[in-house]
Amino acid sequence: MKFNALLYLDHYDAKEIKALLLKEKFEVSDIAEKENVLNEIAKGNADIVFLSDSFSSRTSNIISSIKKIKKLDPRIEIVCIGIKEDDDLATEIIKCGATACLGIPLDLKAIREIILRVKKHAVRRREIYQIETALYEKYQFSGMVSKNPVMLDTFSLIRRVAPYFRTMLITGDTGTGKEVLARALHDSGPGSGEPFVVCNCSGLVEHLIESELFGHVKGAFTGAVSDKKGLFEAAENGTILLDEIGHMPLSFQAHLLRVLQNGEFRRVGSTKTMSAKCRVIAATNVDLAELVDKGLFRKDLYFRLSVITMKLPPLIERKEDIPFLCRFFLDRFRKDIGKNIKGISNPTRHLLMSYDWPGNVRELENVLERAVLMTTTNFVRPQDLPAHIREQKTDNGKGTSIEGLVKQHIKAILIAADGNQTKAASMLGVSRRALNRKMHKYGLKKDI
């Protein structure tokens, strides 16, 4: 496993630090220019960086430089050399996210402990990444990703019925991915190389719907200046998706039923009967059975469409999929937008997992796309999310802040460690002194 260290120690002898790093199998890069340090960190390949106390510029001091580094890569460990740990400046540096400050002469034992800890964290991070990658690949299916039991059953059903079905009904709330599921059915069937045509029934004008779906001949009505194919004809041997089928006018439903039963239709103004060879998938976010009871949807059409029905659960019922969905969308945005976004930070993940997602998967996709466009780092941070997600209310009515999430996390670790601060510090990957500072900051009792 490869580990990387950057050294900017312009006026210190770095031989001893380098020797310790090389002994632990780190690849070490000596950097002479401050700008090059930031450039290397921006690539996201460094695990630890050692900086001298002179790491600053005419426009920024070491504090702002540390902030800039953590902004570029929140995961990187920073060790400042030449600043004593009990110095006031060291306290500010640690608050900004640095791992440690070490004075001169060097405490090689402390440096070795830091290197070993960083190595341990890097190994753990990469093992987790490999496990997540394997799971991510395992739970991907034809443009969808999920480990939710209901969704896995849906994937299994697609495999079984995709080669054979003629009509299908997909139900689910707005934004759950009904069109994506319909495309998966199309791609998994024998006509995957044929057209996949989408018709939004809620956007059709009632007196033009027959022409839109079945086509018309020249002169059939005012404005019909030439022959035109309908969507059923355009779909050929592929699939047509009738989205929002619940909005289809009652007056046209008999025509659709005839096509589904006999596989025949005529262009508007023509006497020639044509064959509908495509498969038909209907999708809706309303209860068609309820519309049938109200007389707004034909019962026979409902039964014809619902020979096989697939229901997509809302995102609030499959929150375990959020990390997978985040990775799925970030992979796509990385290619489409051209930004090297490596992932989401842990506080961001907490916020996304605790939000209820009334707009379902589509809302998550839109939020992440906005965050990718907004972020100035290679990680999506809480400040890149919309305010309503950053400031969402918890059960006790209080907003969930980043500070609150950090406090909850530290408290949970302390409880898991039975109050043993040395063990808790190890689990958190920080020094005991750093843990004590955090406990004091958040008012956590030592006997928790």
CORCOR-V859648 format. One record per residue. N is the residue number from 1. RES is the residue in three letters. OMEGA is omega in radians with two decimals (999 if undefined). Layout:
n: (N,N)
res: (RES,RES)
omega: (OMEGA,OMEGA)
This chain:
n: (1,2,3,4,5,6,7,8,9,10,11,12,13,14,15,16,17,18,19,20,21,22,23,24,25,26,27,28,29,30,31,32,33,34,35,36,37,38,39,40,41,42,43,44,45,46,47,48,49,50,51,52,53,54,55,56,57,58,59,60,61,62,63,64,65,66,67,68,69,70,71,72,73,74,75,76,77,78,79,80,81,82,83,84,85,86,87,88,89,90,91,92,93,94,95,96,97,98,99,100,101,102,103,104,105,106,107,108,109,110,111,112,113,114,115,116,117,118,119,120,121,122,123,124,125,126,127,128,129,130,131,132,133,134,135,136,137,138,139,140,141,142,143,144,145,146,147,148,149,150,151,152,153,154,155,156,157,158,159,160,161,162,163,164,165,166,167,168,169,170,171,172,173,174,175,176,177,178,179,180,181,182,183,184,185,186,187,188,189,190,191,192,193,194,195,196,197,198,199,200,201,202,203,204,205,206,207,208,209,210,211,212,213,214,215,216,217,218,219,220,221,222,223,224,225,226,227,228,229,230,231,232,233,234,235,236,237,238,239,240,241,242,243,244,245,246,247,248,249,250,251,252,253,254,255,256,257,258,259,260,261,262,263,264,265,266,267,268,269,270,271,272,273,274,275,276,277,278,279,280,281,282,283,284,285,286,287,288,289,290,291,292,293,294,295,296,297,298,299,300,301,302,303,304,305,306,307,308,309,310,311,312,313,314,315,316,317,318,319,320,321,322,323,324,325,326,327,328,329,330,331,332,333,334,335,336,337,338,339,340,341,342,343,344,345,346,347,348,349,350,351,352,353,354,355,356,357,358,359,360,361,362,363,364,365,366,367,368,369,370,371,372,373,374,375,376,377,378,379,380,381,382,383,384,385,386,387,388,389,390,391,392,393,394,395,396,397,398,399,400,401,402,403,404,405,406,407,408,409,410,411,412,413,414,415,416,417,418,419,420,421,422,423,424,425,426,427,428,429,430,431,432,433,434,435,436,437,438,439,440,441,442,443,444,445,446,447,448)
res: (MET,LYS,PHE,ASN,ALA,LEU,LEU,TYR,LEU,ASP,HIS,TYR,ASP,ALA,LYS,GLU,ILE,LYS,ALA,LEU,LEU,LEU,LYS,GLU,LYS,PHE,GLU,VAL,SER,ASP,ILE,ALA,GLU,LYS,GLU,ASN,VAL,LEU,ASN,GLU,ILE,ALA,LYS,GLY,ASN,ALA,ASP,ILE,VAL,PHE,LEU,SER,ASP,SER,PHE,SER,SER,ARG,THR,SER,ASN,ILE,ILE,SER,SER,ILE,LYS,LYS,ILE,LYS,LYS,LEU,ASP,PRO,ARG,ILE,GLU,ILE,VAL,CYS,ILE,GLY,ILE,LYS,GLU,ASP,ASP,ASP,LEU,ALA,THR,GLU,ILE,ILE,LYS,CYS,GLY,ALA,THR,ALA,CYS,LEU,GLY,ILE,PRO,LEU,ASP,LEU,LYS,ALA,ILE,ARG,GLU,ILE,ILE,LEU,ARG,VAL,LYS,LYS,HIS,ALA,VAL,ARG,ARG,ARG,GLU,ILE,TYR,GLN,ILE,GLU,THR,ALA,LEU,TYR,GLU,LYS,TYR,GLN,PHE,SER,GLY,MET,VAL,SER,LYS,ASN,PRO,VAL,MET,LEU,ASP,THR,PHE,SER,LEU,ILE,ARG,ARG,VAL,ALA,PRO,TYR,PHE,ARG,THR,MET,LEU,ILE,THR,GLY,ASP,THR,GLY,THR,GLY,LYS,GLU,VAL,LEU,ALA,ARG,ALA,LEU,HIS,ASP,SER,GLY,PRO,GLY,SER,GLY,GLU,PRO,PHE,VAL,VAL,CYS,ASN,CYS,SER,GLY,LEU,VAL,GLU,HIS,LEU,ILE,GLU,SER,GLU,LEU,PHE,GLY,HIS,VAL,LYS,GLY,ALA,PHE,THR,GLY,ALA,VAL,SER,ASP,LYS,LYS,GLY,LEU,PHE,GLU,ALA,ALA,GLU,ASN,GLY,THR,ILE,LEU,LEU,ASP,GLU,ILE,GLY,HIS,MET,PRO,LEU,SER,PHE,GLN,ALA,HIS,LEU,LEU,ARG,VAL,LEU,GLN,ASN,GLY,GLU,PHE,ARG,ARG,VAL,GLY,SER,THR,LYS,THR,MET,SER,ALA,LYS,CYS,ARG,VAL,ILE,ALA,ALA,THR,ASN,VAL,ASP,LEU,ALA,GLU,LEU,VAL,ASP,LYS,GLY,LEU,PHE,ARG,LYS,ASP,LEU,TYR,PHE,ARG,LEU,SER,VAL,ILE,THR,MET,LYS,LEU,PRO,PRO,LEU,ILE,GLU,ARG,LYS,GLU,ASP,ILE,PRO,PHE,LEU,CYS,ARG,PHE,PHE,LEU,ASP,ARG,PHE,ARG,LYS,ASP,ILE,GLY,LYS,ASN,ILE,LYS,GLY,ILE,SER,ASN,PRO,THR,ARG,HIS,LEU,LEU,MET,SER,TYR,ASP,TRP,PRO,GLY,ASN,VAL,ARG,GLU,LEU,GLU,ASN,VAL,LEU,GLU,ARG,ALA,VAL,LEU,MET,THR,THR,THR,ASN,PHE,VAL,ARG,PRO,GLN,ASP,LEU,PRO,ALA,HIS,ILE,ARG,GLU,GLN,LYS,THR,ASP,ASN,GLY,LYS,GLY,THR,SER,ILE,GLU,GLY,LEU,VAL,LYS,GLN,HIS,ILE,LYS,ALA,ILE,LEU,ILE,ALA,ALA,ASP,GLY,ASN,GLN,THR,LYS,ALA,ALA,SER,MET,LEU,GLY,VAL,SER,ARG,ARG,ALA,LEU,ASN,ARG,LYS,MET,HIS,LYS,TYR,GLY,LEU,LYS,LYS,ASP,ILE)
omega: (-3.04,3.07,-3.06,3.10,3.05,3.11,2.93,-3.09,-2.92,-3.10,3.06,3.08,-3.04,-3.03,-3.08,3.10,3.14,3.14,3.11,3.14,-3.13,3.12,3.13,3.02,3.04,2.93,-2.99,3.07,3.02,-3.12,-3.09,-3.06,-3.13,-3.11,-3.14,3.06,-3.13,3.12,3.13,3.14,3.14,3.12,3.08,-3.08,-3.08,3.07,-3.11,3.09,3.06,-3.09,3.01,-3.12,-3.13,-3.11,3.11,-3.14,-3.14,-3.08,-3.13,3.06,-3.04,3.12,-3.13,3.10,3.08,3.12,-3.13,3.13,-3.13,3.08,3.13,-3.13,-3.09,-3.06,-2.98,3.09,-3.09,3.07,-3.14,-3.12,3.10,3.11,-3.09,-3.06,-3.13,3.09,3.11,3.13,3.13,3.12,3.13,-3.13,3.12,3.11,-3.12,3.06,3.10,-3.12,-3.08,3.00,-3.09,3.13,3.10,0.01,-3.06,3.01,-3.05,3.10,3.12,3.13,3.13,3.12,3.12,-3.12,3.13,3.13,3.12,3.13,3.13,3.13,-3.13,3.10,-3.13,-3.14,-3.09,3.06,3.10,3.14,3.14,3.11,-3.14,3.13,3.13,3.12,-3.13,3.14,-3.13,-3.03,3.04,3.09,2.97,3.10,3.09,3.10,-3.13,2.95,3.10,-3.09,3.14,3.13,3.11,3.05,3.11,3.10,-3.14,3.13,3.11,-3.13,-3.09,-2.98,-3.05,-3.13,-2.92,-2.97,3.03,3.06,-3.07,3.06,3.08,3.11,3.14,3.14,3.07,3.07,-3.11,3.07,-3.09,3.13,3.11,3.10,3.12,3.12,3.10,3.08,3.12,-3.08,-3.12,-3.08,-3.10,-3.14,-3.06,3.13,-3.13,-3.09,2.97,-3.00,-3.13,3.07,3.08,-3.05,-3.12,-3.12,-3.09,3.04,-2.98,-3.06,3.12,-3.04,-3.13,3.11,-3.11,-3.08,-3.03,-3.12,3.10,3.08,-3.14,3.09,-3.11,3.10,-3.12,-3.14,3.10,-3.01,3.10,3.07,3.14,3.05,2.99,-3.08,3.09,3.13,-3.13,-3.13,3.11,-3.13,-3.10,-3.05,2.99,3.08,3.06,-3.08,-3.10,-3.09,3.12,3.13,3.14,-3.12,-3.13,-3.09,-3.11,-3.00,3.11,3.13,3.12,3.14,3.13,3.13,-3.11,-3.10,-3.03,-3.11,-3.09,3.05,3.06,3.00,3.09,3.13,-3.12,3.05,-3.11,3.12,-3.13,-3.12,3.04,-3.06,-3.05,3.01,-3.03,3.03,3.07,3.14,-3.14,3.04,3.10,3.14,-3.11,3.12,3.10,3.09,3.08,3.14,-3.14,3.14,-3.11,3.12,-3.09,-3.14,-3.10,3.09,3.12,-3.14,-3.14,-3.12,-2.97,3.05,3.00,-3.13,3.04,-3.14,3.11,3.14,3.04,-3.07,-3.14,3.13,3.13,-3.08,3.11,3.13,-3.04,3.10,3.11,3.14,3.10,3.14,3.14,-3.11,-3.14,3.07,-3.13,-3.13,3.13,3.14,-3.04,-3.06,3.12,3.10,-3.10,3.14,-3.05,-3.13,3.11,3.12,-3.14,3.08,3.09,3.13,3.12,-3.12,-3.14,-3.12,-3.09,3.13,-3.02,3.05,3.08,3.11,3.03,-3.01,-3.14,3.10,3.10,3.12,-3.13,3.12,-3.13,3.12,3.09,-3.12,3.12,3.12,-3.05,-2.97,3.08,3.11,3.09,3.03,3.04,-3.09,3.13,-3.11,3.09,-3.13,3.08,-3.07,-3.07,3.07,3.10,-3.01,-3.12,-3.11,3.05,-3.10,-3.14,3.06,-3.13,3.13,3.08,3.12,3.10,3.12,3.14,3.11,3.12,3.13,3.13,-3.12,-3.14,-3.14,-3.14,3.13,3.12,3.11,3.13,-3.14,-3.13,3.09,3.13,-3.03,3.11,3.12,3.14,3.12,3.12,3.13,3.13,-3.12,3.11,3.08,3.12,-3.14,3.13,3.10,3.12,3.11,3.14,3.14,3.11,-3.12,-3.07,3.07,3.13,-3.10,-3.12,-3.13,-3.05,999)
